Amino acid sequence: MSPQSALARLMREGKAEAAARLLGRLMRGAKSGAAVSLLRRSARREPGSAWPLVLEAAVHRAAADWPAARISLEKAISLEPSAPLHAELARVLERLGILPDAIAQAGRA
């Protein structure tokens, strides 16, 4: 089974922790680009789902790619707004030094 299929199956089955472990293995193998690519393919297969974007944001955060994490979280929020996603976006915006937007997002959390 391909990593993409395994990731999609785990998420469909509600096994987010197992999906995160799969992504972690990809990242530990210095393959964060492969993890992002995998998540983008999953997002194309499930365009109305926020989960691939949330996991993509986690990969970007782990790589300290704050602008990319922001984009992924904003897209996820546009699909499925939630307090935890707004809180995470607030943290990313704070890292980027965009404090007025960070405060606004924290207020939505």
Residue, then its C-alpha position, 0 to 999 in steps of 0.5 A: m500500500s502506498p503511503q498516500s493510501a495508508l494516510a487516507r485510510l487512517m484518516r477515514e478510520g479516524k486514526a489521526e494519531a497513526a496518521a501523524r506517526l506515518l508523517g513523522r516517519l517520513m519527516r525523520g527520514a529527511k523527507s518532509g518534502a515527501a510528506v507535504s507532497l503526499l498530503r497535497r495529493s490527499a487534499r486533491r483527492e478529498p477537496g472538501s476535507a480540512w485534515p490534509l491541510v491541518l497535517e500539512a501545516a504540522v509538517h511545515r511547523a516542524a520544519a519552521d516554515w511559518p509562511a507555509a504553515r499559515i497558508s495551510l491553516e488558513k485553507a483548513i479554516s476556510l473548509e472547517p473553522s474550529a477553535p483549535l485551528h484558530a488558536e494554532l493559526a494565532r501561534v503561527l502568526e505570532r511566530l511571523g510577528i503579525l501580532p494584530d492578526a494573531i490577536a484576532q485569531a486568538g479571539r476566534a479560538 
